[in-house]
Amino acid sequence: MADLSFLDWPFFEERHRELAGALEEWAATTLPGLDHSDVDAACRALVAQLGEGGWLRHSGAPAGERLDVRALCLIRETLARHDGLADFAFAMQGLGTGAISLFGSEAQQAKYLPLSRSGKAIAAFALTEPQSGSDVAASTMTAEPDGDHYILNGEKTWISNGGIADFYTLFARTGEAPGARGLSAFVIDAGSPGFEVVERLQVMAPHPLARLRFSDCRVPRSALIGRPGKGFGIAMSVLDVFRATVAAAALGFARRALDEALTRVGARRVQGAPLSVLQMVQGHIADMALDVDASALLVYRAAWTKDSGAARVTREAAMAKLFATDQAQKVIDGAVQLHGGDGVRSGETVERLYREIRALRIYEGASDVQRVVIARQVLGAHEGGL
């Protein structure tokens, strides 16, 4: 059983502890034995179950309410600890509706948020393009005004839930200014004429991913989220919130790996004694526990700071995402090592975690990009104080 004593930290209120306890019970009874052989079907089932369980109501705030980032992080950590695909399904409902929750019109919120929060519609977030990953300002997909419509042309790739989503939040160049100032955000229904899924992408830890193409895709002006030319700021605001939740998912993977390692070294015997009595093994366990706790402190500092009213938590979220994902990789690798040959056996929990964690160090801003973000924030604060 994972150590849950962190819930007593002052970052949390009683409602967060109650949420964590209820979700832990639900996950322990609902997620074991989930069939992952058909990933699309599994994701659809998970979204429906998360909606029926009431957990998706935390993924998007209705008009007039704020997202509870600590709740988002607790849910992602708990789900990731139990099942990586369940975490993915929850996270994409939040990321896919984040722009609508934060910047959408009343009509957009009324149409999409109830469907997403109930699990009756699957959401997606389409930002990355073939030639522009972390460099969002280099986006080339266009949205040309045409009377009461926009006409979309271009491609998006590595889009989570691509191919199974019912609607997509996407970003395209409307041309108000060069670079980041010329992007706008839209919400597009799947099946819109001119929109197609041209490739399904396979990765080491199976998730629904796709490359999308828009060819003279005509959408009404009511699909625009916020104001024209403000798409970059919208995207960054959404990532500012959800980047900390990526760190929380990594933390959940790391906690599960540490728990599996503790069970292994307690049960596995060498020369008549458990592995846990060996000082070298104890050193590994100590390092893993340290990395888990340090990651948790950074994750929930970022979440608490945002919930306390900070307009942006760029520095805090980047630090949490960088540290938690990189250290989770180390913790999981340590757990694989302590399992010996069983650690690389297909189907073992630590082997699955080893495949699951790698992508988190890339998506929503790769580790090196986070270093650039942190450095700019630190340098800017220093120069501003001089």
N, C-alpha and C positions, 0 to 999 in steps of 0.2 A: 504494500500500500504506500503510495507516494506521501511524502511529508507535506502536510497541509497547515503547519504551524504559521506559515507566512500570512494566513488570513487574519491573524491577530495583530498584524502591523497597523500602524495608524493611518495608512493610506486608505483603508476600507471603512465603510459604514456597515451597520448591522444588516441592511438590505443586501449588501454584496456577499456577506457570509451566508445568508439564507439562500441567495441565488446559487452560490457555489455548491452548497450542500444538496439542494434540490437537483441541480444538473448532474452532480456526481451520481446520485441515485438513479436518475433517468438513464444516463449513459451506461452505467454498469448493467442495467437490465435490458436495454434496448439495442445496444450496438454489438455485443458479442455475437459472432456467427453470421454477421452480415455478408452476403454473397457479393464479392468484388469481381467476379468473372466477367460480367458485363458492366463496364465502368459507367456508361451512359445511364443504364437502368438503375444502377446503384445510386448515382447522384440524384436522379429524379426521385427515387424512393426516400433518400435522406432528406431532401428539401421538403418533401411532403411530411415526413415524420417530425422534422424540426419545427415545421409550421403547426402541426397538430399538437405538439408538446408545448407550444407557446414560446419557444426559444427565439424564433425569428422576430418576435416583436421588439427585441433589443437591437436588431440589425439596422433599423432605420427609424428615425424620429419623425412623428407627424408634425404638421405645421405648428409652430409656437413652442415646440419642445426641443431640447438639446440631446444629442447623442450622449449616452453614458459610456465614456471610453473605458472606464474601469470594468464595467460589466462586459463590454465587448472583449476585453483582454482576458477576463476570467473565463468567459465562455470558450474562447479560442484555445486557451491553455488547457482547459479540461477536456474539450473534444479532441484536441491533438494528442493528449496523453492516452486517450482510449482508441481513437481511430482517425488516421490522417485524412481520409476521404470525407469523414463527417465534418472535420474542421474546414476543409476546402469548401464543402457545400454551404456551410454557414457563412464563411468569410465572403464568398462571392455574392451572396444576397446583400450583404452590407456594402461591399465595394461597388457593386453594380447599381445600387440606389443611393450611394453617398452624395453624388452631385444633386440628385433630386431632393434628398432630405435637407441639404444645406442651402441650395440655391433654386430649387424648382418652383414653378408657379403653383398656385393652389390647385389648378386643374391637373397638372402633372402629378402632384403629390396625391390627389384624390384618386387618380387612375391607377398609378403604379405601386404606391407604398402598401395599400391593403393587400394587393395580390402577392407582392413579395413577402410581406410579413406573415401571411397565412400559409405560405408555401404553395400557393396555387399558380404561381408564375416564377420562372427562373430568370435571374438577372445576369448581366455580363457587363464588363468594363473594358472598352476597346480604345486603348491609347497607343500601344506599340505598333510601329510600322517596320517593314523590312529593312529600311535604311536609317531608322531612328528609334533606338531603344530608350536608353536613359536620357538621350538628348531630345527631349520633347519639343523644344523650340524648332527643331529641324523637320518637323512633320510636314509632309507634302500633300496629304489628302486634302481635297478642296471641297468647299460647300459654296456654290455660286448662287447668289440671290436671283430669283426669277419670279417676279410678282409676289404672290402670297406663298411662295414655296422656296425651298433651297434644292439645288441639284448636287448630289454627292458623287464624287469620283475619287477612286484611290483604293488602297489596300490597308488592312490591319492584319497583324500576325501575332502568334503566341497568345491568342485571346482565350482566357479561361472561360469555360462553359460555351465556347464557340461550337455551334452545331446543335446544342440542346437548349440554348437560352430562348426565352419568349420575347425579350427585349434587350437592347444594348444601349448603354451610355457610351457615346463616342465623341471624338474630338477631331475637328477638321479646320482647315485654313479658310477663313472668310475674308482675309486680306485687308483688314483695317489698318494694319501696320506690319512691317517686316518682323520676322522672328517670333518671339513668344507673344507679342502683343496683337498678333493677327489670327489667333486661334479662337474657336467657339465650341461650345458643348451642345450636344443634341441627344435626344432619346429616340431610338428607332425601333419599331416593332419588327420582329422576325417575320419574314415573308413579304416584306415591302418590295415592290417591283424594282429590279435593278440591284438587289442585294442577294449575294450568294455565298455559300460556304464552299470554298474551292479546294481546301485541303484539310484533312484531320491530321494532327501532329501527335506522334507517339513519343513518350518520354520514359525514363527509367522507373519512375513511380507513377503509374498510369492515372491520368486525369483527363477530362475532356478539354482538349485544346484545338484551336483551328486557325486557319488563315482565311480572312474574309475579303471579298471584293465588292466594290460599289461601282456600278457602271450606269451613269445617268440616273441614279436613284433619287427619285423626286419625293421630298417630304414637306409637309406644311410648316410654315413659320412657327406654329405652335409647338413644334418639336425642339425649338431652341431653348436651352436651359440657361437662365440668366440673360445677360446682355451680350450682344455681338462683340467679339474681340476680347472677351474676359475668360475664355476657355482655359488658358494656361493657369491663371490664378485659381480657377475652380478645381482643375486637376490637382494642383499642389495642395490646396486646402483639404481635398479628400485624402490624398496620400499622407498628409500631415497627421490625420486622425488614424488611418488604417495601417500606416507603417509601424506604429507601436503594437498593433495587433499581430502583425507578422512576427515581431519579436516574441509576443506571447505564445504564438503557436510553436516557435522554436523552443521556448522554455518548456512547453508541454512535452515535446519530443524528448528533451533532455531529462526532464523528471522521470519519464517512463524508462529511459535508458538507465538512469541511476538506480531506479527501483529494480529493474531486471538484473543489473549487476550485483546489487546487494543480495538478491535472492540466490544468484549463481554462486557467489563466493561463500555464502553461508551453507549451501548444500553440497558443493563440490569438494571432495576430499583428496588431498595429496599426502602420501606417506602417513596416513592415519589421522590427519588433522584437516579441518576446513581451510580453504584458501584464505579466508578472512584473517587468519592468525599471522600470515606472512607480512612482514613490514613493507615489502615492495607493493603488495596488493593494497595495503592500508594507505600507502602514499597515493596510489591511483584513485582510491575512493575519496580521499581528502580533497584532491584536486577537482574531482568531478563535483563534489558537494559545494566547494567554493565557487566554481563556475556557475552552478545553478542558482545559488543565493545572490551572487553579484548580478546575474542577469535579471533575476526577479526584482531586485532593487531598482535597476534602470528601467525596466518595463513599467513598473507601477509608479515610479516617479513621473515618467512621461504621461501616463494616463491620468494621474492625480492632478498634475499641472494643468492639463487641458480641461479637466472637469472643474478645476478651481477658477476658470474664467480666462485663461491665457488665450489671446487671439491666435497665436501660432506656437507650436512646440517643435519647430524644425530641428533645433539642436538636440533637444531631449529625445525626440523620436528617432533621429538618425543614430544617436549614440546607442539607444536601446536596440535598434534593428541590427546595427553592425555587431555589437558585442554579443547579443543573445544568439544570433544565427551562427556566428563564427565559433563561439564557445560550445554551442550545442553540437556542432560537428565534431569537436574534440571529445566531448562527453560521450557521444554515441560511438565514436571510434574506440574510446577506452572500454566501453561496454562490450563491443565486438571482440576486442583483444582478450578481455577476461573470460569470454565464453569459448575461447579457443576455436577449434574446428566447427563447433556448433554455431559460432557467431556468423559464419559465412554460409550456413546451410539455408537454401531457399525456403522461405516460409517462416523462419524464426523471427521473433519479434524484433530483435536487435538488427537483423539483416534488413527487415522492412524499414526500420527507422533510419538505417544508413542510406537507403535510397531516398527516403522521404525528405531528409533534411537538406540535401544538396541544392535543390531548387530555391530554397528560401534565401540563400546567399546571393541569388541573382535577381529574382523578380522584385518589383516595387523598389528598384534602386539597388544595384549590385554593391557589394561590400566596398569596393574602391570608390564608387560614387559617393557612398556615405562618408567616407574619409574626406572627400573634397567638400561635401556639405558641412561637415563638422568644422573643418579648418576655416572655411569662409565665415562661419558663424563666430568662431573664436577670434579670428583676426579682425572681423568687423567690430565686435564688441570692444576689443582692445584699442583699435584705432579711434572708435567713437568716444572712448574714455580719456584719450590723450588731449 
